[in-house]
Amino acid sequence: MTHPPEHQSPAPRGVTVLLQPSGKTCVVPPKPVHVVLAQLNIRPTTVLVIREGGLLTPDTALKNGDSIIVRTVVSSG
């Protein structure tokens, strides 16, 4: 059995999600944006989903190691 060299970190698993404005973070399995939002009980029409400064559409596939921001854009009253 071989072990990876110590200078190599394992590949990141899952998608890191930062929820704004709450500041909460979570890690979810890589899926399309609309599936991730459904898992988090978030209506797609109430948020912007951002990766590396660009907006994502609901059908965008997320992959292991991605970090996204889910920013609420609708006031909850």
N, C-alpha and C positions, 0 to 999 in steps of 0.2 A: 504494500500500500504506500502510495506517495502522498505527500502533503504539499500544498502550494507554498511557494516561497513566502516568507514573512512580510516582504514588502508589498505583496499583492493582497488587496482586500477582496473579499468575496463580492460577486456582482450584487448590486442592490436588488432587493426583492420588493415588489409592490410599488405602488404609486403613493407618494407623500402628498397629502391634501392639507393645505392651510386654509381654514375658514376665516373669512373677514366679514364683519369687524370683530368677531369674538376672539380671534387669535388661537382658537383650538386647532390642533393638528391630529391627523390620523393617517394610517397607512391602509390602503385598500388593494385588492388584487387588480392587475391591469385589465381593463375592460374599456369599451367605448364610454365617452363622457356621459351620455344619457343614462347608461346603466349605473355608473358610479353615483350620479346624482340621485337616482332612484334608491340605491342602497342607503344613501345618507338622508333619505326622505326630504329631498330638496326639489322644489318645482323649477324646471329649467328656465321658465320665463321670469324668475325672480333674481337670477344671478348672472354674473359674467364669469366665465371660466378662462383662466389665463395660464399660459405656459411660456416661459422665456420671453415675456413681454408681448406675446401675441394672443389674440382671442381664439378660442377653440369653438368649433361647432359641435352640436350634440353627437354627430356620428364620428367624430375624431377618435381614433383608437389610441389608448394610452398604453405605455409599455413599462416594464420594470425599470426602475430608476428615475422615472419622470417625477417632477415636482410641479404641482399645479396650485393655483390660488383660486378659490371659489369666493367671489366677492358679491355680497348681497347688494342689489341695486334698487330694491323696492322696500319702502318703509312698511313695517308690520303694524303700524298704527300707534 
